[in-house]
């Protein structure tokens, strides 16, 4: 639906209306955390079955752990920081891509984080938990899509998103070279960012627009545009117009204008009509 990178010079601000996938991920992670917090026995079972344990995930084919580990967290602040980043940066990305592409990217980055952890901790009995791999992929995407968007580091220091991503990437790289006794999966964080970068770089080839149809075309020939434009004559023959009550995909130019507005002013600047148009376009792509 939309090119993954888009220059912008927006200002500070928290996200407005939350998008469907971000809300679902927030609810799922918080629900699992509450269940684990209520019962130590349940927590132990969850970590053993659904945490990512290198000595079990591949050698014993417990491959579901590469996805389920993202919904487990080791403590309140672990959960709070990850969910805050998802709440802060996820909605604008989902609004651009649509929920299906957003979820594919989210879990792809999480999978990358898990694979990197297993590769660097082969045979270890120590489980990896947390959505950090996926979250670091989200941070990377935000920095590449909105490079000049200013955010508040530690709620005090204004910094452009691209520099923020560079700083946290450099920090994780340096931390990964230190002792692993801090209990933090730095390699998983780096793996999430690396897989996210590969995903975005490949999707960008040839000026590709990132959409569900466009993503599917990456694995088949011939390659086709990710956005289907219905000509005026075709719409007239069908008796509907783009964005009208007939349920067709909104006109591409109108959607692009709305996306430009998000880039400049943020999600909370949209009118209810613009939100509805973007929501219908996201469902189609």
C-alpha positions in Angstrom: 0.0 0.0 0.0 2.8 2.4 0.8 6.5 2.7 0.2 8.3 1.6 3.4 10.5 4.6 3.6 9.0 8.1 3.6 10.8 11.3 4.4 9.2 13.3 7.2 10.0 16.1 9.6 7.3 15.6 12.2 7.6 16.8 15.8 7.2 15.1 19.1 4.0 13.5 20.2 2.4 10.3 21.5 0.4 8.1 19.2 -3.3 8.8 18.9 -5.8 6.0 18.2 -4.2 2.6 18.5 -4.4 0.2 15.6 -5.9 -3.3 15.7 -2.7 -5.4 15.6 -0.9 -3.3 18.2 -3.9 -3.5 20.6 -4.1 -7.3 20.1 -0.4 -7.7 20.8 -0.6 -5.5 23.9 -3.5 -7.4 25.3 -1.9 -10.8 24.6 1.4 -9.9 26.2 -0.2 -8.4 29.3 -2.6 -11.3 29.7 0.2 -13.9 29.6 2.2 -11.8 32.1 -0.7 -11.6 34.5 -1.3 -15.4 34.3 2.4 -16.0 35.0 2.5 -13.5 37.9 -0.5 -15.0 39.6 1.0 -18.5 39.9 4.7 -19.5 40.1 3.8 -23.0 39.0 2.1 -21.7 35.8 5.1 -19.4 35.3 7.5 -22.3 35.4 5.4 -24.4 33.0 5.1 -21.5 30.6 8.8 -20.8 30.6 9.7 -24.5 30.1 7.1 -25.1 27.3 7.0 -21.7 25.6 10.3 -20.0 26.3 13.0 -20.4 23.7 15.5 -23.0 25.0 18.4 -23.5 22.6 19.0 -27.2 23.7 15.3 -28.0 23.0 14.1 -25.7 20.2 15.9 -27.4 17.3 17.5 -30.6 18.7 14.2 -31.7 20.0 12.1 -30.0 17.4 10.2 -27.8 19.8 10.1 -25.2 17.1 7.0 -23.4 18.3 9.2 -21.8 20.9 10.6 -19.5 18.2 7.2 -17.7 18.2 5.8 -18.3 21.7 8.8 -16.9 23.5 7.8 -13.4 22.3 4.7 -13.4 24.6 6.6 -14.2 27.8 8.4 -11.7 29.9 10.8 -11.9 32.9 9.4 -9.1 35.0 7.3 -6.0 35.1 9.9 -3.6 33.7 10.8 -6.1 30.9 7.2 -6.1 29.9 6.6 -2.4 30.4 9.5 -1.2 28.3 8.7 -3.6 25.4 5.0 -2.7 25.4 5.7 1.0 25.7 7.9 0.9 22.6 5.2 -1.1 20.8 2.5 1.3 21.8 4.7 4.3 20.9 6.0 3.3 17.5 3.8 0.5 16.3 0.6 2.3 15.3 2.1 4.6 12.6 3.9 1.7 11.0 0.7 -0.5 11.0 -1.3 2.5 9.6 1.2 2.7 6.6 1.4 -1.1 5.9 -1.9 -2.6 7.0 -2.3 -5.1 9.8 -1.2 -8.2 7.8 2.1 -6.8 6.7 2.7 -5.4 10.1 2.2 -8.7 11.8 4.4 -10.5 9.2 7.2 -8.1 9.9 6.7 -8.2 13.7 6.9 -12.0 13.9 9.7 -12.1 11.2 11.9 -9.9 13.4 11.0 -11.9 16.5 11.9 -15.1 14.7 15.2 -13.5 13.6 15.9 -12.6 17.2 15.2 -16.1 18.3 17.4 -17.7 15.6 20.3 -15.4 16.5 20.0 -16.3 20.1 20.0 -20.0 19.4 22.9 -19.7 17.0 25.0 -17.8 19.6 23.9 -20.0 22.6 23.8 -23.4 21.0 23.0 -26.1 23.5 22.3 -23.7 26.3 19.6 -24.6 28.8 18.9 -20.9 29.5 15.5 -19.9 28.1 15.0 -16.6 26.2 11.8 -14.7 26.8 10.4 -11.4 25.7 9.3 -9.5 22.6 12.5 -7.5 22.4 13.7 -9.0 19.1 10.4 -8.0 17.4 10.4 -4.6 19.2 13.9 -3.8 18.0 12.7 -4.6 14.5 9.9 -2.1 15.0 12.3 0.6 16.2 14.5 0.0 13.1 11.5 0.3 10.8 10.4 3.5 12.5 13.8 5.0 12.2 14.0 4.2 8.5 10.4 5.3 7.7 10.5 8.5 9.7 14.2 9.4 9.9 13.7 13.0 10.9 10.9 12.5 13.3 11.9 13.9 16.6 11.4 11.8 19.7 12.3 12.4 23.4 15.2 10.3 24.7 14.5 9.6 28.3 11.5 12.0 27.9 14.0 14.9 28.1 16.4 15.0 25.1 15.0 15.6 21.6 16.7 13.4 19.0 15.9 12.4 15.5 14.6 8.9 15.1 17.4 7.8 12.8 20.0 8.8 15.4 18.1 7.1 18.1 18.1 3.8 16.2 21.8 4.2 15.5 22.5 4.7 19.2 20.6 1.7 20.5 22.0 -0.4 17.7 25.6 0.6 18.7 24.8 0.1 22.4 23.5 -3.5 21.8 26.5 -4.3 19.6 28.9 -3.1 22.4 26.9 -4.8 25.1 26.9 -8.1 23.2 30.7 -8.1 23.4 30.7 -7.9 27.2 29.9 -10.5 29.7 26.6 -12.3 29.2 26.0 -12.4 32.9 23.5 -9.5 32.8 20.8 -11.8 31.7 19.9 -9.7 28.6 19.7 -11.3 25.2 21.6 -8.7 23.3 22.2 -11.0 20.3 18.4 -11.4 20.1 18.0 -7.7 19.9 20.6 -7.4 17.2 19.0 -10.3 15.3 15.6 -8.6 15.3 17.2 -5.5 13.8 19.2 -7.5 11.3 16.2 -9.5 10.1 14.1 -6.3 10.0 16.7 -4.6 7.8 16.9 -7.5 5.4 13.1 -7.5 5.2 12.9 -3.8 4.4 15.8 -3.8 2.1 14.4 -6.6 0.0 11.0 -5.1 -0.1 12.4 -1.8 -1.2 14.2 -3.2 -4.3 13.0 -1.6 -7.5 11.0 1.0 -5.5 8.6 -1.7 -4.4 5.6 -0.6 -2.5 5.1 -2.6 0.7 1.6 -4.3 0.6 0.2 -7.7 1.1 0.0 -8.3 -2.7 3.4 -6.7 -3.2 5.0 -8.9 -0.4 3.5 -12.0 -1.9 5.0 -11.1 -5.3 8.5 -11.2 -3.8 8.4 -15.0 -4.0 6.9 -15.4 -7.5 7.4 -14.4 -11.1 6.5 -12.2 -12.7 6.9 -9.4 -10.1 3.9 -7.2 -9.9 3.0 -3.9 -8.3 1.7 -4.2 -4.7 -1.1 -1.7 -5.3 -3.9 -2.4 -7.7 -5.3 0.8 -9.3 -8.7 0.5 -10.8 -9.2 2.8 -13.7 -11.9 5.4 -13.9 -13.7 3.5 -16.7 -13.7 0.3 -14.8 -15.1 1.9 -11.7 -17.8 3.5 -13.7 -18.7 0.2 -15.3 -19.0 -1.4 -11.9 -21.2 1.4 -10.7 -19.0 2.2 -7.8 -16.2 4.7 -7.1 -13.0 4.3 -5.1 -13.7 5.1 -1.4 -17.4 5.1 -2.0 -20.1 2.9 -0.3 -19.5 0.1 -2.7 -16.6 -1.1 -0.5 -13.8 -0.8 -3.1 -10.3 0.3 -2.2 -10.1 4.0 -1.7 -8.4 6.0 -4.5 -4.7 5.7 -4.4 -4.0 9.4 -4.6 -6.3 10.1 -1.8 -4.7 7.4 0.4 -1.3 8.8 -0.4 -2.4 12.3 0.7 -3.6 10.9 4.0 -0.3 9.1 4.5 1.6 12.3 3.7 -0.5 14.0 6.4 0.4 11.3 8.9 4.1 11.7 8.0 3.8 15.5 8.7 1.5 15.7 11.6 1.0 12.2 13.1 -1.9 9.8 13.4 -4.0 11.9 15.7 -4.3 14.6 13.1 -6.6 12.5 10.9 -10.4 13.2 10.7 -12.8 10.3 11.3 -13.4 10.1 7.5 -9.7 9.9 6.8 -9.3 7.2 9.5 -12.1 5.2 7.9 -10.5 5.5 4.4 -7.1 4.4 5.7 -8.7 1.5 7.7 -10.5 0.2 4.6 -7.3 0.5 2.5 -5.3 -1.4 5.1 -7.8 -4.2 5.2 -7.5 -4.7 1.5 -3.7 -4.6 1.6 
